Amino acid sequence: MYIDSLTKTYPAVFAHDGDGYFIEFPDIQGAYTGINNKDLSVGVAMAEEVLGMVLADFVENGEKLPIPSDINNVKYEDGGFVTLIKVDMEKYFHDETLVKKTLTIPKWADDTAKRSGLNFSRLLTEAIGAKATELAFNREV
């Protein structure tokens, strides 16, 4: 199974707030949004967007990504609930300007990649994203 390293999942608390919900991520200070109706699909979409923007900013600024809490340990008040929000951070990076790079790889790697139909640019981008995300989770504060 392929797991994209730029995809992250965090628990979100949906707190009933009059006619809608206040939505916050207890693991990520400043990551919150809300809806003024009970359309949960809109709330989930808004939660995904705010999560993506905040996490992408962390990575772009070299900050450590918070470790997601176990959903079973997240507290919420009556009338609310906790759910997991999954986000692909790549959609939220600010600078998508393409930069040309020249690199050298062994011939066997080039031959194998060509036979397999691999896109070198995409593969390198994914590898850099994976390594940057790994470092962001493991970086000392």
DSSP file (Angstrom, degrees, kcal/mol; ACC not computed):
  #  RESIDUE AA STRUCTURE BP1 BP2  ACC     N-H-->O    O-->H-N    N-H-->O    O-->H-N    TCO  KAPPA ALPHA  PHI   PSI    X-CA   Y-CA   Z-CA
    1    1 A M              0   0    0      0, 0.0     2,-0.4     0, 0.0     0, 0.0   0.000 360.0 360.0 360.0 132.6    0.0    0.0    0.0
    2    2 A Y        -     0   0    0      2,-0.0     2,-0.5     0, 0.0     0, 0.0  -0.717 360.0-169.8 -86.2 128.3    1.3    3.4   -1.0
    3    3 A I        -     0   0    0     -2,-0.4     2,-0.5     3,-0.0     0, 0.0  -0.979  17.9-137.5-120.2 120.3    1.3    6.1    1.8
    4    4 A D    >   -     0   0    0     -2,-0.5     3,-1.7     1,-0.1    -2,-0.0  -0.631   5.6-148.8 -77.6 123.5    2.0    9.6    0.8
    5    5 A S  T 3  S+     0   0    0     -2,-0.5    -1,-0.1     1,-0.3   122,-0.0   0.665  95.8  61.5 -69.6 -15.0    4.3   11.2    3.3
    6    6 A L  T 3  S+     0   0    0      2,-0.0    83,-2.9    82,-0.0     2,-0.5   0.435  86.6  90.0 -89.1   0.9    2.7   14.6    2.7
    7    7 A T  E <   +A   88   0A   0     -3,-1.7     2,-0.3    81,-0.2    81,-0.2  -0.870  57.9 177.2 -98.7 126.0   -0.6   13.3    3.8
    8    8 A K  E     -A   87   0A   0     79,-2.5    79,-2.8    -2,-0.5     2,-0.4  -0.904  17.9-151.8-128.3 155.0   -1.3   13.8    7.5
    9    9 A T  E     +A   86   0A   0     -2,-0.3    77,-0.2    77,-0.2    75,-0.0  -0.996  16.9 172.4-131.6 129.7   -4.2   13.0    9.8
   10   10 A Y  E     -A   85   0A   0     75,-2.2    75,-2.9    -2,-0.4     2,-0.2  -0.962  35.1-106.9-132.8 149.7   -5.1   14.9   13.0
   11   11 A P  E     -A   84   0A   0      0, 0.0    16,-0.4     0, 0.0     2,-0.4  -0.568  33.0-161.7 -75.8 140.7   -8.1   14.7   15.4
   12   12 A A  E     -A   83   0A   0     71,-3.3    71,-2.2    -2,-0.2     2,-0.6  -0.968  11.0-139.1-122.9 139.6  -10.5   17.7   15.2
   13   13 A V  E     -AB  82  24A   0     11,-3.1    11,-2.1    -2,-0.4     2,-0.7  -0.876   9.5-160.0 -99.1 124.0  -13.0   18.7   17.9
   14   14 A F  E     -AB  81  23A   0     67,-3.3    67,-2.0    -2,-0.6     2,-0.6  -0.911  12.1-167.5-101.9 107.1  -16.3   19.8   16.6
   15   15 A A  E     - B   0  22A   0      7,-3.1     7,-2.7    -2,-0.7    65,-0.1  -0.859  26.2-117.3-100.4 123.9  -18.0   21.8   19.4
   16   16 A H  E     - B   0  21A   0     -2,-0.6     2,-0.3     5,-0.2     5,-0.3  -0.393  35.5-177.9 -61.2 129.1  -21.7   22.6   19.0
   17   17 A D  E >   - B   0  20A   0      3,-3.0     3,-1.8    18,-0.2     2,-0.6  -0.736  51.7 -74.3-136.1  81.9  -21.9   26.4   18.9
   18   18 A G  T 3  S-     0   0    0     -2,-0.3    -1,-0.1     1,-0.3    18,-0.0  -0.522 119.4  -2.1  67.4-110.8  -25.5   27.6   18.6
   19   19 A D  T 3  S+     0   0    0     -2,-0.6    -1,-0.3    -3,-0.1     2,-0.1   0.494 138.4  13.9 -90.7  -3.9  -26.5   26.9   15.0
   20   20 A G  E <  S-B   17   0A   0     -3,-1.8    -3,-3.0    16,-0.1     2,-0.4  -0.436  84.2 -80.2-142.5-146.5  -23.2   25.5   13.9
   21   21 A Y  E     -BC  16  35A   0     14,-1.7    14,-2.5    16,-0.3     2,-0.5  -0.996  14.3-143.5-138.8 140.2  -19.8   24.2   15.1
   22   22 A F  E     -BC  15  34A   0     -7,-2.7    -7,-3.1    -2,-0.4     2,-0.5  -0.908  29.1-158.6 -94.7 129.3  -16.6   25.6   16.3
   23   23 A I  E     +BC  14  33A   0     10,-3.1    10,-2.8    -2,-0.5     2,-0.3  -0.944  18.1 164.4-119.7 125.6  -13.8   23.4   15.0
   24   24 A E  E     -BC  13  32A   0    -11,-2.1   -11,-3.1    -2,-0.5     8,-0.2  -0.966  35.4-132.9-140.0 157.0  -10.3   23.1   16.5
   25   25 A F    >   -     0   0    0      6,-2.1     3,-1.7     3,-0.4     6,-0.3  -0.926  15.0-158.9-107.8 107.5   -7.3   20.9   16.4
   26   26 A P  T 3  S+     0   0    0      0, 0.0    -1,-0.1     0, 0.0     3,-0.1   0.729  90.6  52.8 -63.1 -21.3   -6.2   20.3   20.0
   27   27 A D  T 3  S+     0   0    0    -16,-0.4     2,-0.5     1,-0.2    40,-0.1   0.600 104.8  59.9 -86.5 -11.4   -2.6   19.4   18.9
   28   28 A I  S X  S-     0   0    0     -3,-1.7     3,-2.0     3,-0.2    -3,-0.4  -0.891  79.0-140.0-128.8 101.7   -2.1   22.5   16.7
   29   29 A Q  T 3  S+     0   0    0     -2,-0.5     3,-0.1     1,-0.3    -2,-0.0  -0.353  89.3  16.7 -59.8 131.6   -2.2   25.9   18.4
   30   30 A G  T 3  S+     0   0    0      1,-0.2     2,-1.0    -2,-0.1    -1,-0.3   0.410  90.5 121.3  87.1  -1.6   -4.0   28.4   16.2
   31   31 A A    <   +     0   0    0     -3,-2.0    -6,-2.1    -6,-0.3     2,-0.3  -0.803  39.2 119.5 -98.3  99.1   -5.6   25.9   13.9
   32   32 A Y  E     +C   24   0A   0     -2,-1.0     2,-0.3    -8,-0.2    -8,-0.2  -0.984  25.0 161.1-154.0 159.9   -9.4   26.5   14.2
   33   33 A T  E     -C   23   0A   0    -10,-2.8   -10,-3.1    -2,-0.3     2,-0.3  -0.845  16.1-153.9-158.6-168.8  -12.4   27.4   12.0
   34   34 A G  E     -C   22   0A   0    -12,-0.3     2,-0.3    -2,-0.3   -12,-0.2  -0.987  10.4-136.8-170.1 166.5  -16.1   27.1   12.3
   35   35 A I  E     -C   21   0A   0    -14,-2.5   -14,-1.7    -2,-0.3   -18,-0.2  -0.979  11.9-145.5-132.7 147.8  -19.4   26.9   10.4
   36   36 A N  S    S+     0   0    0     -2,-0.3     2,-0.3   -16,-0.2   -16,-0.1   0.084  83.6  46.3-102.5  24.0  -22.6   28.7   11.2
   37   37 A N  S    S-     0   0    0    -16,-0.1   -16,-0.3     2,-0.1    -2,-0.1  -0.832  91.2-103.9-144.7-174.4  -24.9   25.8   10.1
   38   38 A K  S    S+     0   0    0     -2,-0.3     2,-1.4   -18,-0.1     3,-0.1   0.165  71.1 126.9-104.4  18.8  -25.0   22.1   10.7
   39   39 A D    >>  -     0   0    0      1,-0.2     4,-1.7     2,-0.1     3,-0.8  -0.626  37.7-173.5 -77.9  94.0  -23.7   21.0    7.3
   40   40 A L  H 3> S+     0   0    0     -2,-1.4     4,-2.8     1,-0.3     5,-0.2   0.768  77.9  63.6 -65.3 -26.9  -20.8   18.8    8.5
   41   41 A S  H 3> S+     0   0    0      2,-0.2     4,-1.9     1,-0.2    -1,-0.3   0.891 105.5  46.4 -64.9 -36.2  -19.5   18.3    5.0
   42   42 A V  H <> S+     0   0    0     -3,-0.8     4,-2.6     2,-0.2    -2,-0.2   0.905 112.0  51.9 -68.0 -41.5  -18.7   22.0    4.8
   43   43 A G  H  X S+     0   0    0     -4,-1.7     4,-2.4     2,-0.2    -2,-0.2   0.902 109.6  48.1 -61.7 -42.8  -17.2   21.8    8.3
   44   44 A V  H  X S+     0   0    0     -4,-2.8     4,-2.5     2,-0.2    -1,-0.2   0.912 112.0  50.0 -64.7 -42.5  -14.9   18.9    7.4
   45   45 A A  H  X S+     0   0    0     -4,-1.9     4,-2.1    -5,-0.2    -2,-0.2   0.908 112.6  46.7 -63.0 -42.1  -13.8   20.7    4.2
   46   46 A M  H  X S+     0   0    0     -4,-2.6     4,-2.4     2,-0.2     5,-0.2   0.886 111.5  51.5 -67.4 -38.2  -13.0   23.9    6.2
   47   47 A A  H  X S+     0   0    0     -4,-2.4     4,-2.4     2,-0.2    -2,-0.2   0.908 109.5  50.4 -64.1 -41.7  -11.2   21.9    8.8
   48   48 A E  H  X S+     0   0    0     -4,-2.5     4,-2.7     1,-0.2    -2,-0.2   0.916 110.6  50.2 -60.9 -43.1   -9.1   20.2    6.1
   49   49 A E  H  X S+     0   0    0     -4,-2.1     4,-2.4     2,-0.2    -2,-0.2   0.938 112.5  44.3 -63.7 -47.8   -8.3   23.6    4.6
   50   50 A V  H  X S+     0   0    0     -4,-2.4     4,-2.3     1,-0.2     5,-0.2   0.900 114.5  50.5 -66.5 -38.3   -7.1   25.2    7.8
   51   51 A L  H  X S+     0   0    0     -4,-2.4     4,-2.6    -5,-0.2     5,-0.3   0.933 111.4  48.5 -62.4 -45.6   -5.1   22.0    8.8
   52   52 A G  H  X S+     0   0    0     -4,-2.7     4,-2.3    -5,-0.2     5,-0.2   0.908 112.0  48.4 -61.9 -43.3   -3.4   22.0    5.4
   53   53 A M  H  X S+     0   0    0     -4,-2.4     4,-1.9     2,-0.2    -1,-0.2   0.921 114.7  44.6 -64.4 -44.3   -2.5   25.7    5.5
   54   54 A V  H  X S+     0   0    0     -4,-2.3     4,-2.1     2,-0.2    -2,-0.2   0.933 115.7  45.9 -68.6 -45.8   -1.1   25.5    9.1
   55   55 A L  H  X S+     0   0    0     -4,-2.6     4,-2.3    -5,-0.2    -2,-0.2   0.902 111.7  51.8 -65.6 -40.1    0.9   22.3    8.5
   56   56 A A  H  X S+     0   0    0     -4,-2.3     4,-2.8    -5,-0.3    -1,-0.2   0.900 108.8  51.6 -62.4 -39.6    2.3   23.5    5.2
   57   57 A D  H  X S+     0   0    0     -4,-1.9     4,-1.9    -5,-0.2     6,-0.3   0.909 107.7  52.7 -62.3 -41.4    3.4   26.7    6.9
   58   58 A F  H  <>S+     0   0    0     -4,-2.1     5,-3.0     2,-0.2     4,-0.3   0.954 113.1  43.2 -57.2 -50.5    5.2   24.6    9.6
   59   59 A V  H ><5S+     0   0    0     -4,-2.3     3,-1.4     1,-0.2    -2,-0.2   0.928 113.7  50.2 -63.5 -46.3    7.1   22.7    6.9
   60   60 A E  H 3<5S+     0   0    0     -4,-2.8    -1,-0.2     1,-0.3    -2,-0.2   0.794 114.3  45.6 -64.3 -27.5    7.9   25.7    4.8
   61   61 A N  T 3<5S-     0   0    0     -4,-1.9    -1,-0.3    -5,-0.2    -2,-0.2   0.343 114.9-114.2 -97.4   5.9    9.2   27.5    7.9
   62   62 A G  T < 5 +     0   0    0     -3,-1.4     2,-0.2    -4,-0.3    -3,-0.2   0.744  64.8 149.4  71.4  23.4   11.2   24.5    9.2
   63   63 A E      < -     0   0    0     -5,-3.0    -1,-0.2    -6,-0.3     2,-0.2  -0.581  53.0 -99.6 -90.9 154.1    9.1   24.1   12.3
   64   64 A K        -     0   0    0     -2,-0.2    73,-0.2    73,-0.1    72,-0.1  -0.484  33.3-127.5 -70.7 135.0    8.4   20.8   14.0
   65   65 A L        -     0   0    0     71,-1.5    -1,-0.1    68,-0.2     2,-0.0  -0.686  28.9-113.4 -81.3 135.7    5.0   19.2   13.2
   66   66 A P        -     0   0    0      0, 0.0   -39,-0.1     0, 0.0    -1,-0.1  -0.370  28.4-112.2 -65.6 147.2    3.0   18.3   16.3
   67   67 A I        -     0   0    0    -40,-0.1     2,-0.1     1,-0.1   -57,-0.0  -0.691  37.9-114.5 -77.4 127.4    2.5   14.6   16.9
   68   68 A P        -     0   0    0      0, 0.0     2,-0.1     0, 0.0   -58,-0.1  -0.396  29.0-121.9 -65.5 138.1   -1.2   13.8   16.5
   69   69 A S        -     0   0    0    -58,-0.1     2,-0.4     1,-0.1     5,-0.1  -0.382  31.8 -95.1 -71.8 155.0   -3.1   12.7   19.6
   70   70 A D    >   -     0   0    0      1,-0.2     3,-2.4    -2,-0.1     4,-0.4  -0.610  33.5-132.7 -66.8 126.9   -4.8    9.4   19.8
   71   71 A I  G >  S+     0   0    0     -2,-0.4     3,-1.0     1,-0.3    -1,-0.2   0.798 104.5  61.9 -56.7 -29.5   -8.4   10.2   18.9
   72   72 A N  G 3  S+     0   0    0      1,-0.2    -1,-0.3     3,-0.0    -2,-0.0   0.645 102.6  51.0 -72.6 -13.6   -9.6    8.1   21.9
   73   73 A N  G <  S+     0   0    0     -3,-2.4     2,-0.5     2,-0.1    -1,-0.2   0.390  83.3 107.0-102.8   1.9   -7.8   10.5   24.3
   74   74 A V    <   -     0   0    0     -3,-1.0     2,-0.2    -4,-0.4     8,-0.1  -0.712  61.8-143.1 -87.3 126.7   -9.2   13.8   22.9
   75   75 A K        +     0   0    0     -2,-0.5     2,-0.3     6,-0.0     6,-0.1  -0.593  23.4 171.1 -89.4 148.6  -11.7   15.4   25.2
   76   76 A Y        -     0   0    0     -2,-0.2     2,-0.1     4,-0.1     3,-0.1  -0.977  29.4-108.1-151.2 159.6  -14.8   17.2   24.0
   77   77 A E    >   -     0   0    0     -2,-0.3     3,-2.0     1,-0.2   -61,-0.2  -0.439  49.8 -75.4 -88.8 162.7  -18.0   18.7   25.6
   78   78 A D  T 3  S+     0   0    0      1,-0.3    -1,-0.2    -2,-0.1   -62,-0.1  -0.260 120.4  29.6 -54.0 139.6  -21.5   17.4   25.4
   79   79 A G  T 3  S+     0   0    0      1,-0.4    -1,-0.3   -64,-0.1     2,-0.2   0.294 109.8  86.7  89.8  -8.6  -23.1   18.1   22.0
   80   80 A G    <   -     0   0    0     -3,-2.0    -1,-0.4   -65,-0.1     2,-0.3  -0.487  56.4-163.8-110.8-176.5  -19.7   17.9   20.3
   81   81 A F  E     -A   14   0A   0    -67,-2.0   -67,-3.3    -2,-0.2     2,-0.4  -0.977  16.9-122.4-160.3 167.4  -17.6   15.1   18.8
   82   82 A V  E     +A   13   0A   0     -2,-0.3     2,-0.3   -69,-0.2   -69,-0.2  -0.950  30.7 168.3-117.9 138.3  -14.1   14.3   17.6
   83   83 A T  E     -A   12   0A   0    -71,-2.2   -71,-3.3    -2,-0.4     2,-0.4  -0.955  35.6-105.5-142.1 162.4  -13.3   13.1   14.1
   84   84 A L  E     -A   11   0A   0     -2,-0.3     2,-0.5   -73,-0.2   -75,-0.0  -0.738  26.6-157.8 -91.2 137.5  -10.1   12.6   12.2
   85   85 A I  E     -A   10   0A   0    -75,-2.9   -75,-2.2    -2,-0.4     2,-0.4  -0.972   5.4-159.3-116.9 125.3   -9.3   15.1    9.4
   86   86 A K  E     -A    9   0A   0     -2,-0.5     2,-0.4   -77,-0.2   -77,-0.2  -0.858  13.6-179.9-105.9 137.3   -6.9   14.0    6.6
   87   87 A V  E     -A    8   0A   0    -79,-2.8   -79,-2.5    -2,-0.4     2,-0.8  -0.996  29.9-139.6-140.9 143.0   -5.0   16.5    4.5
   88   88 A D  E >   -A    7   0A   0     -2,-0.4     3,-1.4   -81,-0.2     4,-0.3  -0.894  18.2-161.6 -98.1 105.6   -2.6   16.5    1.6
   89   89 A M  G >  S+     0   0    0    -83,-2.9     3,-2.4    -2,-0.8     4,-0.5   0.779  80.1  75.5 -61.1 -27.8   -0.1   19.2    2.6
   90   90 A E  G >  S+     0   0    0      1,-0.3     3,-0.9   -84,-0.3    -1,-0.3   0.830  88.1  60.4 -56.1 -32.6    1.2   19.5   -1.0
   91   91 A K  G <  S+     0   0    0     -3,-1.4    -1,-0.3     1,-0.2    -2,-0.2   0.668 106.7  47.6 -67.3 -15.2   -2.0   21.3   -2.0
   92   92 A Y  G <  S+     0   0    0     -3,-2.4    -1,-0.2    -4,-0.3    -2,-0.2   0.383  76.1 119.3-113.0   2.4   -1.3   24.1    0.5
   93   93 A F    <   -     0   0    0     -3,-0.9     3,-0.1    -4,-0.5   -36,-0.1  -0.473  56.0-143.8 -67.7 143.0    2.4   24.9   -0.1
   94   94 A H  S    S+     0   0    0      1,-0.2     2,-0.9    -2,-0.1    -1,-0.1   0.920  79.7  54.4 -78.1 -46.6    2.7   28.5   -1.2
   95   95 A D        +     0   0    0      1,-0.1    -1,-0.2     2,-0.1    -2,-0.0  -0.786  49.2 162.6-102.9 102.9    5.5   28.5   -3.8
   96   96 A E        +     0   0    0     -2,-0.9    -1,-0.1    -3,-0.1     2,-0.1   0.155  26.9 140.8-100.7  16.4    4.9   26.1   -6.6
   97   97 A T        -     0   0    0      1,-0.1     2,-0.3     2,-0.0    -2,-0.1  -0.409  53.8-124.5 -61.1 129.8    7.4   27.8   -8.9
   98   98 A L        -     0   0    0     -2,-0.1     2,-0.4     2,-0.0    -1,-0.1  -0.604  24.6-162.9 -79.7 137.3    9.3   25.1  -10.8
   99   99 A V        -     0   0    0     -2,-0.3     2,-0.3     2,-0.0    -1,-0.0  -0.985  16.6-129.3-123.6 127.3   13.1   25.1  -10.5
  100  100 A K        -     0   0    0     -2,-0.4     2,-0.4     2,-0.0    -2,-0.0  -0.606  29.1-176.0 -78.5 132.0   15.4   23.3  -12.9
  101  101 A K        -     0   0    0     -2,-0.3     2,-0.5     2,-0.0    -2,-0.0  -0.971  17.2-147.8-127.4 142.6   18.0   21.0  -11.3
  102  102 A T        +     0   0    0     -2,-0.4     2,-0.3     2,-0.0    -2,-0.0  -0.936  27.4 170.1-108.1 133.5   20.7   19.0  -12.8
  103  103 A L        -     0   0    0     -2,-0.5     2,-0.5     2,-0.0    -2,-0.0  -0.938  27.7-133.2-141.2 163.6   21.6   15.8  -11.0
  104  104 A T        +     0   0    0     -2,-0.3    -2,-0.0     0, 0.0     0, 0.0  -0.970  26.0 170.0-121.5 130.3   23.7   12.7  -11.6
  105  105 A I        -     0   0    0     -2,-0.5     5,-0.0     1,-0.0    -2,-0.0  -0.918  42.3 -85.9-132.3 160.5   22.5    9.1  -10.9
  106  106 A P     >  -     0   0    0      0, 0.0     4,-1.9     0, 0.0     3,-0.4  -0.325  37.6-119.1 -64.2 150.0   23.9    5.7  -11.7
  107  107 A K  H  > S+     0   0    0      1,-0.2     4,-3.1     2,-0.2     5,-0.2   0.879 113.2  57.4 -57.8 -41.2   23.1    4.3  -15.2
  108  108 A W  H  > S+     0   0    0      1,-0.2     4,-2.5     2,-0.2    -1,-0.2   0.888 107.1  49.0 -59.7 -37.6   21.3    1.3  -13.7
  109  109 A A  H  > S+     0   0    0     -3,-0.4     4,-2.4     2,-0.2    -1,-0.2   0.903 112.2  48.1 -68.4 -40.6   19.0    3.7  -11.8
  110  110 A D  H  X S+     0   0    0     -4,-1.9     4,-2.4     2,-0.2    -2,-0.2   0.937 113.9  46.5 -63.1 -47.4   18.3    5.7  -15.0
  111  111 A D  H  X S+     0   0    0     -4,-3.1     4,-2.4     1,-0.2    -2,-0.2   0.922 114.0  47.8 -61.7 -45.3   17.6    2.5  -17.1
  112  112 A T  H  X S+     0   0    0     -4,-2.5     4,-1.9    -5,-0.2    -1,-0.2   0.914 112.3  48.8 -63.5 -43.7   15.4    1.0  -14.4
  113  113 A A  H  X>S+     0   0    0     -4,-2.4     5,-2.5     2,-0.2     4,-0.7   0.912 111.6  49.1 -64.3 -42.6   13.4    4.2  -14.0
  114  114 A K  H ><5S+     0   0    0     -4,-2.4     3,-0.9     1,-0.2    -2,-0.2   0.925 111.3  49.2 -63.4 -44.2   12.9    4.6  -17.7
  115  115 A R  H 3<5S+     0   0    0     -4,-2.4    -1,-0.2     1,-0.2    -2,-0.2   0.855 113.0  48.3 -61.9 -34.0   11.7    1.0  -18.1
  116  116 A S  H 3<5S-     0   0    0     -4,-1.9    -1,-0.2    -5,-0.2    -2,-0.2   0.548 111.3-121.9 -84.4  -7.4    9.3    1.5  -15.3
  117  117 A G  T <<5 +     0   0    0     -3,-0.9    -3,-0.2    -4,-0.7     2,-0.2   0.787  49.4 170.2  73.3  27.1    8.0    4.8  -16.7
  118  118 A L      < -     0   0    0     -5,-2.5     2,-0.8    -6,-0.2    -1,-0.2  -0.466  35.1-132.2 -74.6 143.1    8.9    6.8  -13.6
  119  119 A N     >  -     0   0    0      1,-0.2     4,-2.7    -2,-0.2     5,-0.2  -0.862  14.8-157.5 -93.1 110.6    8.7   10.6  -13.7
  120  120 A F  H  > S+     0   0    0     -2,-0.8     4,-2.6     1,-0.2     5,-0.2   0.891  89.3  50.4 -59.0 -43.4   12.0   11.8  -12.2
  121  121 A S  H  > S+     0   0    0      1,-0.2     4,-2.4     2,-0.2    -1,-0.2   0.930 113.6  44.7 -63.0 -45.6   10.7   15.2  -11.2
  122  122 A R  H  > S+     0   0    0      2,-0.2     4,-2.6     1,-0.2    -2,-0.2   0.920 113.6  50.4 -65.1 -43.5    7.7   13.8   -9.4
  123  123 A L  H  X S+     0   0    0     -4,-2.7     4,-2.3     1,-0.2    -2,-0.2   0.916 112.8  45.7 -61.7 -44.9    9.8   11.1   -7.7
  124  124 A L  H  X S+     0   0    0     -4,-2.6     4,-2.6    -5,-0.2     5,-0.2   0.902 112.1  51.7 -66.2 -41.2   12.3   13.6   -6.5
  125  125 A T  H  X S+     0   0    0     -4,-2.4     4,-2.4    -5,-0.2    -2,-0.2   0.925 111.9  46.7 -60.5 -44.9    9.6   16.0   -5.3
  126  126 A E  H  X S+     0   0    0     -4,-2.6     4,-2.5     2,-0.2    -2,-0.2   0.898 112.3  50.3 -64.2 -40.8    7.9   13.2   -3.3
  127  127 A A  H  X S+     0   0    0     -4,-2.3     4,-2.4     2,-0.2    -2,-0.2   0.911 111.6  47.3 -65.4 -42.3   11.2   12.0   -1.8
  128  128 A I  H  X S+     0   0    0     -4,-2.6     4,-2.8     2,-0.2     5,-0.2   0.917 112.8  49.8 -64.5 -42.3   12.1   15.6   -0.7
  129  129 A G  H  X S+     0   0    0     -4,-2.4     4,-2.4    -5,-0.2    -2,-0.2   0.906 111.0  49.7 -61.3 -41.9    8.6   16.0    0.7
  130  130 A A  H  X S+     0   0    0     -4,-2.5     4,-2.5     2,-0.2    -2,-0.2   0.925 113.8  44.6 -63.0 -45.2    8.9   12.7    2.6
  131  131 A K  H  X S+     0   0    0     -4,-2.4     4,-2.6     2,-0.2    -2,-0.2   0.911 113.3  50.2 -68.0 -41.8   12.3   13.6    4.0
  132  132 A A  H  X S+     0   0    0     -4,-2.8     4,-2.2     2,-0.2    -1,-0.2   0.904 112.8  47.0 -63.0 -41.0   11.3   17.1    5.0
  133  133 A T  H  X S+     0   0    0     -4,-2.4     4,-2.0     2,-0.2   -68,-0.2   0.912 111.2  51.3 -67.2 -42.8    8.1   15.8    6.7
  134  134 A E  H  X S+     0   0    0     -4,-2.5     4,-1.5     1,-0.2    -2,-0.2   0.932 112.7  46.1 -57.6 -46.7   10.2   13.1    8.5
  135  135 A L  H  X S+     0   0    0     -4,-2.6     4,-1.5     1,-0.2    -1,-0.2   0.872 109.0  55.5 -64.9 -37.1   12.6   15.8    9.7
  136  136 A A  H  < S+     0   0    0     -4,-2.2   -71,-1.5     1,-0.2    -1,-0.2   0.851 110.2  45.8 -65.5 -34.1    9.7   18.1   10.7
  137  137 A F  H  < S+     0   0    0     -4,-2.0    -1,-0.2   -73,-0.2    -2,-0.2   0.805 121.1  38.0 -75.4 -29.0    8.3   15.4   13.0
  138  138 A N  H  < S+     0   0    0     -4,-1.5    -2,-0.2    -5,-0.2    -1,-0.2   0.483  85.7 119.1-103.3  -4.5   11.7   14.5   14.5
  139  139 A R     <  -     0   0    0     -4,-1.5     2,-0.2    -5,-0.1   -75,-0.0  -0.366  67.9-116.5 -67.0 137.7   13.3   18.0   14.8
  140  140 A E              0   0    0      1,-0.1    -1,-0.1    -2,-0.1   -76,-0.1  -0.520 360.0 360.0 -70.9 140.3   14.1   19.1   18.3
  141  141 A V              0   0    0     -2,-0.2    -1,-0.1   -78,-0.1    -2,-0.1   0.463 360.0 360.0 -78.5 360.0   12.2   22.1   19.4
